[in-house]
Amino acid sequence: MVVHKYHGNPLAYYKKHYEQYKGMNRKDLSVYDSGLYRALLRAGQIEEAIPDSNLLFVESGRKGGKVKKFYTEGDLMAGFFIKSY
């Protein structure tokens, strides 16, 4: 069993070994290298490493909150969620 500390920056490790992870989505990474996946989540770096392809855009909501609209494969508009900031 290999244990990585990532020297506090799992994103740097991911980029250095990108050829090993190229083409993987978040689910694939979580299965292939769950430690790196969890480290990226904890460090808040998962979005930079593997952007959420379903997230399309963010716009202002009618009542001042933010609305994130997203699409999934094959669907025109799958849904949205609202979060006030």
DSSP file (Angstrom, degrees, kcal/mol; ACC not computed):
  #  RESIDUE AA STRUCTURE BP1 BP2  ACC     N-H-->O    O-->H-N    N-H-->O    O-->H-N    TCO  KAPPA ALPHA  PHI   PSI    X-CA   Y-CA   Z-CA
    1    1 A M              0   0    0      0, 0.0     2,-0.5     0, 0.0     0, 0.0   0.000 360.0 360.0 360.0 129.0    0.0    0.0    0.0
    2    2 A V        -     0   0    0      2,-0.0     2,-0.5     0, 0.0     0, 0.0  -0.861 360.0-160.4-101.5 130.9    1.4    3.4   -1.0
    3    3 A V        -     0   0    0     -2,-0.5     2,-0.4    32,-0.0     0, 0.0  -0.953   5.7-164.6-113.8 126.3    0.5    6.4    1.1
    4    4 A H        -     0   0    0     -2,-0.5    -2,-0.0     1,-0.1     0, 0.0  -0.878  18.8-174.6-109.3 140.5    0.8    9.9   -0.4
    5    5 A K    >   -     0   0    0     -2,-0.4     3,-1.2     4,-0.0    -1,-0.1   0.618  26.8-147.8-100.5 -20.6    0.9   13.1    1.6
    6    6 A Y  G >   -     0   0    0      1,-0.3     3,-2.8     2,-0.1     7,-0.2   0.565  44.3 -97.9  62.9  10.0    0.9   15.3   -1.6
    7    7 A H  G 3  S-     0   0    0      1,-0.3    -1,-0.3     5,-0.1     5,-0.0   0.832  76.6 -58.2  49.1  37.8    2.9   17.9    0.4
    8    8 A G  G <  S+     0   0    0     -3,-1.2    -1,-0.3     1,-0.0    -2,-0.1   0.500 131.7  82.5  75.8   3.8   -0.3   19.8    1.1
    9    9 A N    X>  +     0   0    0     -3,-2.8     4,-1.3     1,-0.1     3,-0.6  -0.628  43.5 169.4-141.8  80.2   -1.0   20.3   -2.6
   10   10 A P  H 3> S+     0   0    0      0, 0.0     4,-2.6     0, 0.0     5,-0.2   0.787  79.3  64.2 -63.3 -25.5   -2.7   17.3   -4.2
   11   11 A L  H 3> S+     0   0    0      2,-0.2     4,-2.7     1,-0.2     5,-0.2   0.899  99.7  51.7 -64.7 -39.3   -3.4   19.4   -7.4
   12   12 A A  H <> S+     0   0    0     -3,-0.6     4,-2.4     2,-0.2    -1,-0.2   0.905 110.9  48.4 -62.5 -40.9    0.3   19.7   -8.0
   13   13 A Y  H  X S+     0   0    0     -4,-1.3     4,-2.0    -7,-0.2    -2,-0.2   0.924 111.0  50.8 -63.2 -44.7    0.6   15.9   -7.7
   14   14 A Y  H  < S+     0   0    0     -4,-2.6     7,-0.2     1,-0.2    -2,-0.2   0.921 112.7  45.6 -59.1 -45.8   -2.3   15.4  -10.1
   15   15 A K  H >< S+     0   0    0     -4,-2.7     3,-1.3     1,-0.2    -1,-0.2   0.893 110.7  53.0 -66.9 -39.4   -0.8   17.8  -12.7
   16   16 A K  H 3< S+     0   0    0     -4,-2.4     3,-0.2     1,-0.3    -1,-0.2   0.855 119.7  34.5 -63.8 -34.8    2.7   16.1  -12.4
   17   17 A H  T >X S+     0   0    0     -4,-2.0     3,-1.4     1,-0.2     4,-0.8  -0.055  79.8 131.0-108.2  29.8    1.1   12.7  -13.0
   18   18 A Y  H X>  +     0   0    0     -3,-1.3     4,-1.8     1,-0.3     3,-1.0   0.840  63.5  63.4 -56.1 -39.1   -1.5   13.9  -15.4
   19   19 A E  H 34 S+     0   0    0      1,-0.3    -1,-0.3    -3,-0.2    -2,-0.1   0.834 101.5  53.5 -56.6 -31.8   -0.8   11.3  -18.1
   20   20 A Q  H <4 S+     0   0    0     -3,-1.4    -1,-0.3     1,-0.2    -2,-0.2   0.802 119.8  31.8 -71.4 -29.8   -1.8    8.6  -15.6
   21   21 A Y  H X< S+     0   0    0     -3,-1.0     3,-2.0    -4,-0.8    -2,-0.2   0.449  85.1 133.5-108.9  -3.5   -5.2   10.3  -14.9
   22   22 A K  T 3< S+     0   0    0     -4,-1.8     3,-0.1     1,-0.3    -3,-0.0  -0.199  73.7  18.1 -54.9 134.5   -5.9   11.8  -18.4
   23   23 A G  T 3  S+     0   0    0      1,-0.3     2,-0.3     0, 0.0    -1,-0.3   0.353  93.5 128.4  88.1  -5.4   -9.4   11.2  -19.6
   24   24 A M    <   -     0   0    0     -3,-2.0    -1,-0.3     4,-0.1     2,-0.1  -0.618  46.1-149.9 -85.5 141.2  -10.9   10.3  -16.2
   25   25 A N     >  -     0   0    0     -2,-0.3     4,-2.4    -3,-0.1     5,-0.2  -0.407  41.4 -88.2 -91.5-178.3  -13.9   11.9  -14.8
   26   26 A R  H  > S+     0   0    0      1,-0.2     4,-2.4     2,-0.2     5,-0.1   0.888 128.4  49.9 -61.1 -40.4  -14.5   12.4  -11.1
   27   27 A K  H  > S+     0   0    0      2,-0.2     4,-1.5     1,-0.2    -1,-0.2   0.925 110.1  50.5 -64.3 -44.5  -16.1    9.0  -10.6
   28   28 A D  H  > S+     0   0    0      1,-0.2     4,-2.9     2,-0.2     3,-0.3   0.923 111.8  47.9 -59.2 -44.7  -13.3    7.3  -12.5
   29   29 A L  H  X S+     0   0    0     -4,-2.4     4,-3.1     1,-0.2     8,-0.3   0.899 107.0  56.3 -63.9 -40.3  -10.7    9.0  -10.3
   30   30 A S  H  < S+     0   0    0     -4,-2.4    -1,-0.2    -5,-0.2    -2,-0.2   0.822 115.1  38.8 -63.0 -29.5  -12.5    8.1   -7.2
   31   31 A V  H  < S+     0   0    0     -4,-1.5     3,-0.4    -3,-0.3    -2,-0.2   0.896 120.9  42.9 -82.8 -45.3  -12.4    4.4   -8.1
   32   32 A Y  H  < S+     0   0    0     -4,-2.9    -2,-0.2     1,-0.2    -3,-0.2   0.903 137.4   6.6 -70.5 -43.5   -8.8    4.4   -9.6
   33   33 A D     X  +     0   0    0     -4,-3.1     4,-2.3    -5,-0.2     3,-0.3  -0.629  66.6 171.8-143.3  77.9   -7.1    6.5   -6.9
   34   34 A S  H  > S+     0   0    0     -3,-0.4     4,-2.6     1,-0.2     5,-0.2   0.806  78.2  58.2 -62.5 -30.9   -9.6    7.2   -4.0
   35   35 A G  H  > S+     0   0    0      2,-0.2     4,-2.3     1,-0.2    -1,-0.2   0.931 108.9  43.3 -65.3 -45.7   -6.8    8.8   -1.9
   36   36 A L  H  > S+     0   0    0     -3,-0.3     4,-2.7     2,-0.2     5,-0.2   0.915 113.3  52.9 -65.3 -42.6   -6.0   11.4   -4.4
   37   37 A Y  H  X S+     0   0    0     -4,-2.3     4,-2.1    -8,-0.3    -2,-0.2   0.940 112.0  44.5 -57.8 -48.4   -9.7   12.0   -5.1
   38   38 A R  H  X S+     0   0    0     -4,-2.6     4,-2.8     1,-0.2    -1,-0.2   0.882 112.5  52.4 -64.7 -38.3  -10.4   12.6   -1.4
   39   39 A A  H  X S+     0   0    0     -4,-2.3     4,-2.2     2,-0.2    -2,-0.2   0.904 108.9  49.6 -64.9 -41.0   -7.3   14.8   -1.0
   40   40 A L  H  <>S+     0   0    0     -4,-2.7     5,-2.7     2,-0.2     6,-0.9   0.898 112.4  48.6 -63.6 -40.0   -8.4   17.0   -3.9
   41   41 A L  H ><5S+     0   0    0     -4,-2.1     3,-1.2    -5,-0.2    -2,-0.2   0.949 112.0  47.7 -62.9 -49.2  -11.9   17.3   -2.3
   42   42 A R  H 3<5S+     0   0    0     -4,-2.8    -2,-0.2     1,-0.3    -1,-0.2   0.858 113.3  48.3 -61.2 -36.3  -10.5   18.2    1.1
   43   43 A A  T 3<5S-     0   0    0     -4,-2.2    -1,-0.3    -5,-0.2    -2,-0.2   0.516 111.0-120.8 -83.0  -5.0   -8.1   20.8   -0.4
   44   44 A G  T < 5S+     0   0    0     -3,-1.2    -3,-0.2    -4,-0.5     4,-0.1   0.804  82.8 114.6  70.6  28.6  -11.0   22.3   -2.4
   45   45 A Q     >< +     0   0    0     -5,-2.7     4,-2.2    -6,-0.2     3,-0.2   0.371  36.8  96.3-111.8   2.3   -9.0   21.6   -5.6
   46   46 A I  H  > S+     0   0    0     -6,-0.9     4,-3.2     1,-0.2    -5,-0.1   0.875  81.7  56.1 -63.7 -37.3  -11.3   19.0   -7.4
   47   47 A E  H  4 S+     0   0    0      1,-0.2    -1,-0.2     2,-0.2    -2,-0.1   0.876 110.8  44.4 -63.8 -37.3  -13.0   21.7   -9.5
   48   48 A E  H  4 S+     0   0    0     -3,-0.2    -1,-0.2    -4,-0.1    -2,-0.2   0.882 117.4  44.8 -74.0 -38.0   -9.6   22.8  -10.9
   49   49 A A  H  < S+     0   0    0     -4,-2.2    -2,-0.2     1,-0.3    -3,-0.2   0.958 135.8   8.3 -69.8 -51.6   -8.4   19.3  -11.5
   50   50 A I  S  < S-     0   0    0     -4,-3.2    -1,-0.3    -5,-0.2    -2,-0.1  -0.827  83.1-146.0-134.6  93.4  -11.6   17.9  -13.0
   51   51 A P        -     0   0    0      0, 0.0     2,-0.9     0, 0.0   -25,-0.1  -0.228  28.5-104.4 -59.5 147.4  -14.2   20.6  -13.8
   52   52 A D    >   -     0   0    0      1,-0.2     3,-1.4   -27,-0.1    -5,-0.0  -0.641  31.9-162.9 -74.1 105.3  -17.8   19.6  -13.4
   53   53 A S  T 3  S+     0   0    0     -2,-0.9    -1,-0.2     1,-0.3    18,-0.1   0.671  84.1  61.8 -68.7 -16.4  -18.8   19.2  -17.0
   54   54 A N  T 3  S+     0   0    0     16,-0.1    17,-1.8    -3,-0.0     2,-0.5   0.681  81.3  93.4 -82.6 -16.6  -22.5   19.4  -16.2
   55   55 A L  E <   +A   70   0A   0     -3,-1.4    15,-0.2    15,-0.2     3,-0.1  -0.662  48.1 171.1 -80.3 121.9  -22.2   22.9  -14.7
   56   56 A L  E     -     0   0A   0     13,-1.6     2,-0.3    -2,-0.5    14,-0.2   0.901  51.7 -32.0 -99.0 -54.1  -23.1   25.3  -17.5
   57   57 A F  E     -A   69   0A   0     12,-1.5    12,-1.8     2,-0.0     2,-0.4  -0.990  43.7-127.9-162.9 165.6  -23.3   28.8  -16.0
   58   58 A V  E     +A   68   0A   0     -2,-0.3     2,-0.3    10,-0.2    10,-0.2  -0.974  29.6 171.7-121.4 135.7  -24.3   30.8  -12.9
   59   59 A E  E     -A   67   0A   0      8,-2.4     8,-3.1    -2,-0.4     2,-0.2  -0.928  39.4 -87.2-138.3 164.7  -26.6   33.8  -13.1
   60   60 A S  E     -A   66   0A   0     -2,-0.3     6,-0.3     6,-0.2     2,-0.1  -0.509  42.1-132.6 -73.3 137.6  -28.4   36.0  -10.6
   61   61 A G    >   -     0   0    0      4,-3.9     3,-1.4    -2,-0.2    -1,-0.1  -0.372  25.5-104.2 -82.5 168.6  -31.7   34.8   -9.3
   62   62 A R  T 3  S+     0   0    0      1,-0.3    -1,-0.1     2,-0.1    -2,-0.1   0.787 120.3  44.8 -65.3 -27.7  -34.8   37.0   -9.1
   63   63 A K  T 3  S-     0   0    0      3,-0.0    -1,-0.3     2,-0.0     3,-0.1   0.054 127.9 -89.7-108.5  25.6  -34.5   37.4   -5.4
   64   64 A G  S <  S+     0   0    0     -3,-1.4    21,-0.3     1,-0.3    -2,-0.1   0.292  91.7 115.5  91.4 -10.9  -30.7   38.1   -5.3
   65   65 A G        -     0   0    0     19,-0.1    -4,-3.9    -5,-0.1     2,-0.4  -0.171  69.9-101.6 -79.0-178.6  -29.5   34.6   -4.9
   66   66 A K  E     -AB  60  83A   0     17,-2.1    17,-2.0    -6,-0.3     2,-0.5  -0.878  26.9-155.3-106.7 140.5  -27.4   32.7   -7.4
   67   67 A V  E     -AB  59  82A   0     -8,-3.1    -8,-2.4    -2,-0.4     2,-0.7  -0.971   1.9-160.7-116.3 122.9  -28.9   30.2   -9.8
   68   68 A K  E     -AB  58  81A   0     13,-2.0    13,-1.4    -2,-0.5     2,-0.4  -0.916   9.7-166.3-103.1 115.6  -26.7   27.5  -11.2
   69   69 A K  E     +AB  57  80A   0    -12,-1.8   -13,-1.6    -2,-0.7   -12,-1.5  -0.831  11.6 178.6-101.1 140.0  -28.2   25.9  -14.3
   70   70 A F  E     -AB  55  79A   0      9,-1.7     9,-1.1    -2,-0.4     8,-0.8  -0.960  17.6-148.4-142.3 158.7  -26.8   22.7  -15.6
   71   71 A Y        -     0   0    0    -17,-1.8     2,-0.3    -2,-0.3     6,-0.1  -0.898   7.0-151.5-122.9 150.4  -27.3   20.2  -18.3
   72   72 A T    >   -     0   0    0     -2,-0.3     3,-2.0     3,-0.2     6,-0.0  -0.842  45.9 -71.7-116.4 162.9  -26.7   16.5  -18.5
   73   73 A E  T 3  S+     0   0    0     -2,-0.3     3,-0.1     1,-0.3    -1,-0.1  -0.258 118.6   5.7 -55.8 128.6  -25.9   14.5  -21.5
   74   74 A G  T 3  S+     0   0    0      1,-0.2     2,-0.4     2,-0.1    -1,-0.3   0.245 107.5 103.5  84.7 -14.0  -28.8   14.2  -23.8
   75   75 A D    <   -     0   0    0     -3,-2.0     3,-0.3     1,-0.2    -1,-0.2  -0.804  62.2-147.5-102.5 143.6  -31.1   16.5  -21.8
   76   76 A L  S    S-     0   0    0     -2,-0.4     2,-0.4     1,-0.3    -1,-0.2   0.993  90.4  -6.1 -70.5 -64.6  -31.9   20.0  -22.8
   77   77 A M        -     0   0    0      1,-0.1    -1,-0.3    -6,-0.1    -6,-0.2  -0.932  64.6-177.7-132.4 113.7  -32.1   21.4  -19.3
   78   78 A A        -     0   0    0     -8,-0.8     2,-0.3    -2,-0.4    -7,-0.2   0.810  56.1 -73.0 -80.4 -30.7  -32.0   18.8  -16.5
   79   79 A G  E     -B   70   0A   0     -9,-1.1    -9,-1.7     2,-0.0     2,-0.3  -0.988  37.6-123.0 164.2-172.8  -32.5   21.2  -13.7
   80   80 A F  E     -B   69   0A   0     -2,-0.3     2,-0.3   -11,-0.2   -11,-0.2  -0.973   9.6-149.2-156.6 163.7  -31.1   23.9  -11.5
   81   81 A F  E     -B   68   0A   0    -13,-1.4   -13,-2.0    -2,-0.3     2,-0.4  -0.982  12.5-138.8-139.9 154.7  -30.5   24.7   -7.8
   82   82 A I  E     +B   67   0A   0     -2,-0.3     2,-0.4   -15,-0.2   -15,-0.2  -0.918  18.9 174.6-118.3 135.4  -30.5   27.9   -5.9
   83   83 A K  E     -B   66   0A   0    -17,-2.0   -17,-2.1    -2,-0.4     2,-0.4  -0.980  23.2-139.6-139.0 126.6  -28.1   29.0   -3.2
   84   84 A S              0   0    0     -2,-0.4   -19,-0.1   -19,-0.2   -20,-0.0  -0.691 360.0 360.0 -83.6 136.0  -28.2   32.4   -1.6
   85   85 A Y              0   0    0     -2,-0.4    -1,-0.1   -21,-0.3   -20,-0.1   0.397 360.0 360.0-105.0 360.0  -24.7   33.8   -1.0
